[in-house]
Amino acid sequence: MRRVALCLIISSSLLSTSCYTAGVVSPASRGGRQHQDLGASWFWGLGHAVTDADECPQGLAEVRTHFPWYGLIVSGITLGIFTPIKRHYYCVER
């Protein structure tokens, strides 16, 4: 009985984990197509890549950042030293 309870606790804790997602939306109207950028979080979040978005001279209207499905696997293999991050963003309408 203890073994079954332990298995249930471990499996429920693994199945209830989720991926990191964050977003920012400005009041400016977004225009055009969605752009995406791949980056990385280095050394457990101490260093990170910045989205330059050179194709958005007016600024960004919406940004969504998340770990891709393989991010937790890569982070686990590298012990958190490298974690891939994916960003999707829209430019402000001209």
N, CA, C and O of each residue as an XYZ file, in Angstrom:
376
protein
N       0.823     -1.200      0.000
C       0.000      0.000      0.000
C       0.868      1.265      0.000
O       0.551      2.242     -0.678
N       1.945      1.235      0.755
C       2.839      2.403      0.798
C       3.483      2.645     -0.563
O       3.672      3.789     -0.978
N       3.815      1.564     -1.245
C       4.443      1.685     -2.558
C       3.474      2.313     -3.568
O       3.878      3.142     -4.383
N       2.222      1.925     -3.513
C       1.214      2.502     -4.411
C       1.029      3.987     -4.109
O       0.940      4.801     -5.028
N       0.971      4.336     -2.845
C       0.818      5.742     -2.467
C       2.017      6.562     -2.919
O       1.856      7.683     -3.401
N       3.205      6.017     -2.768
C       4.411      6.716     -3.201
C       4.420      6.899     -4.716
O       4.791      7.964     -5.208
N       4.019      5.879     -5.450
C       3.944      5.980     -6.912
C       2.924      7.028     -7.339
O       3.163      7.773     -8.288
N       1.798      7.091     -6.653
C       0.784      8.097     -6.973
C       1.284      9.517     -6.700
O       1.025     10.430     -7.483
N       1.979      9.694     -5.623
C       2.511     11.016     -5.288
C       3.558     11.453     -6.310
O       3.537     12.595     -6.770
N       4.457     10.567     -6.660
C       5.508     10.899     -7.627
C       4.918     11.171     -9.000
O       5.280     12.158     -9.640
N       4.024     10.322     -9.460
C       3.447     10.516    -10.789
C       2.577     11.767    -10.851
O       2.579     12.459    -11.869
N       1.840     12.072     -9.798
C       1.016     13.288     -9.826
C       1.877     14.543     -9.785
O       1.523     15.550    -10.397
N       2.999     14.500     -9.076
C       3.873     15.670     -9.053
C       4.559     15.875    -10.395
O       4.788     17.016    -10.797
N       4.891     14.800    -11.093
C       5.499     14.932    -12.419
C       4.493     15.386    -13.460
O       4.830     16.179    -14.340
N       3.281     14.904    -13.377
C       2.263     15.263    -14.355
C       1.689     16.663    -14.132
O       1.102     17.242    -15.046
N       1.851     17.200    -12.949
C       1.288     18.521    -12.676
C       2.273     19.653    -12.948
O       1.935     20.819    -12.745
N       3.487     19.334    -13.405
C       4.443     20.396    -13.722
C       4.027     21.073    -15.017
O       3.374     20.462    -15.864
N       4.402     22.321    -15.167
C       4.045     23.050    -16.380
C       5.254     23.811    -16.886
O       6.276     23.915    -16.208
N       5.118     24.330    -18.068
C       6.179     25.103    -18.682
C       5.984     26.580    -18.378
O       4.860     27.039    -18.170
N       7.071     27.309    -18.356
C       7.061     28.741    -18.101
C       6.485     29.475    -19.303
O       6.881     29.206    -20.437
N       5.565     30.391    -19.073
C       5.002     31.240    -20.114
C       4.776     32.621    -19.533
O       4.293     32.762    -18.410
N       5.131     33.647    -20.310
C       4.895     35.026    -19.891
C       4.527     35.839    -21.114
O       4.958     35.527    -22.225
N       3.736     36.876    -20.919
C       3.344     37.728    -22.030
C       3.144     39.168    -21.610
O       2.816     39.456    -20.459
N       3.346     40.069    -22.559
C       3.129     41.490    -22.343
C       2.384     42.023    -23.550
O       2.786     41.781    -24.688
N       1.302     42.746    -23.310
C       0.520     43.334    -24.385
C       0.419     44.829    -24.127
O       0.038     45.258    -23.037
N       0.765     45.619    -25.142
C       0.674     47.069    -25.003
C      -0.660     47.543    -25.578
O      -1.316     46.791    -26.300
N      -1.074     48.774    -25.273
C      -2.326     49.285    -25.830
C      -2.224     49.626    -27.320
O      -3.245     49.871    -27.962
N      -1.030     49.645    -27.871
C      -0.852     49.949    -29.291
C      -1.406     48.803    -30.130
O      -1.361     47.643    -29.722
N      -1.926     49.140    -31.298
C      -2.491     48.102    -32.159
C      -1.367     47.364    -32.869
O      -0.409     47.966    -33.354
N      -1.510     46.058    -32.915
C      -0.482     45.259    -33.554
C      -0.777     45.131    -35.034
O      -1.930     45.130    -35.463
N       0.284     45.025    -35.794
C       0.102     44.898    -37.233
C       1.059     43.879    -37.806
O       2.088     43.554    -37.213
N       0.700     43.389    -38.959
C       1.597     42.470    -39.652
C       1.565     41.062    -39.114
O       0.647     40.646    -38.406
N       2.609     40.349    -39.482
C       2.689     38.932    -39.124
C       3.429     38.738    -37.804
O       4.082     39.644    -37.285
N       3.303     37.550    -37.298
C       3.987     37.189    -36.052
C       5.443     36.854    -36.356
O       5.737     36.135    -37.311
N       6.340     37.373    -35.546
C       7.765     37.066    -35.651
C       8.123     36.150    -34.490
O       7.437     36.131    -33.468
N       9.196     35.396    -34.652
C       9.649     34.579    -33.534
C      11.155     34.631    -33.423
O      11.866     34.847    -34.404
N      11.617     34.431    -32.222
C      13.036     34.526    -31.908
C      13.369     33.404    -30.934
O      12.619     33.147    -29.993
N      14.482     32.747    -31.161
C      14.946     31.711    -30.253
C      16.077     32.277    -29.415
O      16.981     32.927    -29.940
N      16.029     32.036    -28.138
C      17.059     32.524    -27.238
C      17.383     31.470    -26.203
O      16.997     30.309    -26.337
N      18.089     31.882    -25.178
C      18.486     30.936    -24.141
C      18.598     31.633    -22.801
O      18.930     32.815    -22.716
N      18.320     30.886    -21.778
C      18.573     31.313    -20.412
C      19.811     30.569    -19.954
O      19.854     29.339    -20.002
N      20.809     31.299    -19.515
C      22.078     30.702    -19.122
C      22.230     30.697    -17.611
O      21.776     31.621    -16.935
N      22.846     29.692    -17.094
C      23.214     29.593    -15.686
C      22.036     29.862    -14.749
O      22.074     30.782    -13.932
N      21.007     29.057    -14.879
C      19.839     29.060    -13.992
C      19.104     30.394    -14.003
O      18.512     30.786    -12.998
N      19.139     31.096    -15.138
C      18.423     32.361    -15.274
C      19.249     33.592    -14.994
O      18.723     34.703    -15.050
N      20.530     33.435    -14.693
C      21.367     34.600    -14.403
C      21.704     35.394    -15.662
O      21.881     36.611    -15.593
N      21.794     34.734    -16.795
C      22.056     35.414    -18.061
C      21.005     35.027    -19.068
O      20.569     33.876    -19.099
N      20.589     35.965    -19.891
C      19.545     35.660    -20.859
C      19.763     36.455    -22.145
O      20.464     37.467    -22.151
N      19.157     35.988    -23.224
C      19.231     36.664    -24.511
C      18.158     37.751    -24.568
O      17.125     37.657    -23.906
N      18.418     38.763    -25.353
C      17.499     39.893    -25.494
C      16.918     39.870    -26.903
O      17.632     39.587    -27.865
N      15.627     40.168    -27.030
C      14.998     40.267    -28.338
C      15.290     41.638    -28.916
O      14.854     42.653    -28.373
N      16.030     41.672    -30.021
C      16.373     42.942    -30.651
C      15.198     43.514    -31.439
O      14.931     44.714    -31.366
N      14.506     42.680    -32.181
C      13.341     43.077    -32.982
C      13.659     44.264    -33.878
O      12.949     45.270    -33.861
N      14.731     44.145    -34.664
C      15.122     45.211    -35.587
C      14.055     45.491    -36.637
O      13.994     46.595    -37.179
N      13.219     44.505    -36.925
C      12.177     44.680    -37.931
C      10.973     45.465    -37.397
O       9.997     45.667    -38.120
N      11.038     45.905    -36.146
C       9.961     46.671    -35.517
C      10.460     48.071    -35.122
O      10.728     48.312    -33.945
N      10.588     48.992    -36.081
C      11.115     50.318    -35.752
C      10.182     51.125    -34.842
O      10.649     52.008    -34.123
N       8.883     50.843    -34.857
C       7.915     51.564    -34.028
C       7.783     50.973    -32.626
O       7.173     51.585    -31.749
N       8.350     49.794    -32.413
C       8.261     49.137    -31.117
C       7.468     47.843    -31.190
O       7.045     47.423    -32.267
N       7.269     47.217    -30.043
C       6.569     45.943    -29.955
C       5.163     46.149    -29.390
O       4.973     46.895    -28.429
N       4.191     45.485    -29.994
C       2.810     45.576    -29.523
C       2.473     44.424    -28.588
O       1.706     44.597    -27.641
N       3.038     43.255    -28.844
C       2.742     42.073    -28.022
C       3.938     41.137    -28.034
O       4.552     40.913    -29.077
N       4.266     40.591    -26.867
C       5.384     39.655    -26.750
C       4.935     38.485    -25.879
O       4.344     38.690    -24.819
N       5.208     37.279    -26.317
C       4.942     36.066    -25.539
C       6.239     35.259    -25.471
O       6.880     35.016    -26.493
N       6.611     34.855    -24.282
C       7.831     34.092    -24.058
C       7.482     32.783    -23.370
O       6.683     32.762    -22.434
N       8.080     31.690    -23.832
C       7.832     30.399    -23.189
C       8.983     29.437    -23.433
O       9.798     29.629    -24.335
N       9.031     28.407    -22.615
C       9.959     27.309    -22.836
C       9.323     26.380    -23.862
O       8.158     26.012    -23.708
N      10.050     25.994    -24.901
C       9.496     25.006    -25.834
C       9.385     23.640    -25.157
O       9.914     23.437    -24.064
N       8.703     22.715    -25.806
C       8.447     21.406    -25.211
C       9.740     20.679    -24.848
O       9.767     19.907    -23.889
N      10.792     20.915    -25.592
C      12.053     20.234    -25.326
C      12.922     20.988    -24.320
O      13.999     20.508    -23.964
N      12.482     22.146    -23.858
C      13.267     22.978    -22.957
C      13.579     22.319    -21.626
O      14.698     22.432    -21.124
N      12.611     21.638    -21.057
C      12.846     20.979    -19.777
C      13.806     19.806    -19.905
O      14.558     19.510    -18.976
N      13.781     19.144    -21.043
C      14.705     18.033    -21.278
C      16.136     18.561    -21.388
O      17.053     18.039    -20.754
N      16.311     19.609    -22.205
C      17.647     20.199    -22.383
C      18.152     20.768    -21.059
O      19.321     20.596    -20.712
N      17.283     21.438    -20.329
C      17.669     22.005    -19.042
C      18.087     20.909    -18.063
O      19.043     21.082    -17.307
N      17.385     19.803    -18.074
C      17.736     18.690    -17.194
C      19.063     18.055    -17.559
O      19.851     17.707    -16.680
N      19.317     17.902    -18.858
C      20.578     17.305    -19.307
C      21.764     18.198    -18.945
O      22.822     17.705    -18.551
N      21.582     19.519    -19.080
C      22.680     20.453    -18.792
C      22.668     20.935    -17.352
O      23.430     21.832    -16.992
N      21.810     20.348    -16.521
C      21.681     20.720    -15.108
C      21.331     22.202    -14.925
O      21.756     22.833    -13.957
N      20.562     22.742    -15.855
C      20.096     24.118    -15.748
C      21.042     25.164    -16.295
O      20.727     26.354    -16.268
N      22.192     24.746    -16.789
C      23.150     25.718    -17.312
C      22.616     26.364    -18.591
O      22.839     27.554    -18.813
N      21.925     25.612    -19.425
C      21.360     26.121    -20.676
C      19.896     25.711    -20.762
O      19.568     24.530    -20.643
N      19.024     26.680    -20.967
C      17.604     26.405    -21.159
C      17.118     27.200    -22.361
O      17.192     28.428    -22.341
N      16.621     26.540    -23.412
C      16.140     27.273    -24.576
C      14.840     28.015    -24.269
O      14.001     27.536    -23.506
N      14.690     29.189    -24.877
C      13.500     30.026    -24.713
C      13.033     30.447    -26.100
O      13.845     30.770    -26.967
N      11.725     30.441    -26.301
C      11.141     30.855    -27.570
C      10.276     32.095    -27.331
O       9.480     32.132    -26.393
N      10.440     33.109    -28.188
C       9.657     34.344    -28.073
C       8.884     34.578    -29.359
O       9.425     34.437    -30.456
N       7.622     34.934    -29.217
C       6.770     35.317    -30.337
C       6.368     36.766    -30.105
O       5.986     37.130    -28.993
N       6.448     37.598    -31.141
C       6.108     39.000    -30.957
C       5.504     39.605    -32.207
O       5.719     39.128    -33.322
N       4.746     40.664    -31.995
C       4.116     41.444    -33.059
C       4.631     42.870    -32.982
O       4.817     43.412    -31.892
N       4.861     43.476    -34.137
C       5.275     44.876    -34.200
C       4.064     45.790    -34.055
O       2.931     45.376    -34.298
N       4.313     47.034    -33.659
C       3.260     48.047    -33.622
C       2.903     48.419    -35.051
O       3.782     48.560    -35.901
N       1.616     48.577    -35.312
C       1.144     48.924    -36.639
C       1.624     50.328    -37.005
O       1.586     51.241    -36.180
N       2.062     50.482    -38.207
C       2.568     51.789    -38.680
C       1.462     52.747    -38.996
O       1.723     53.879    -39.402
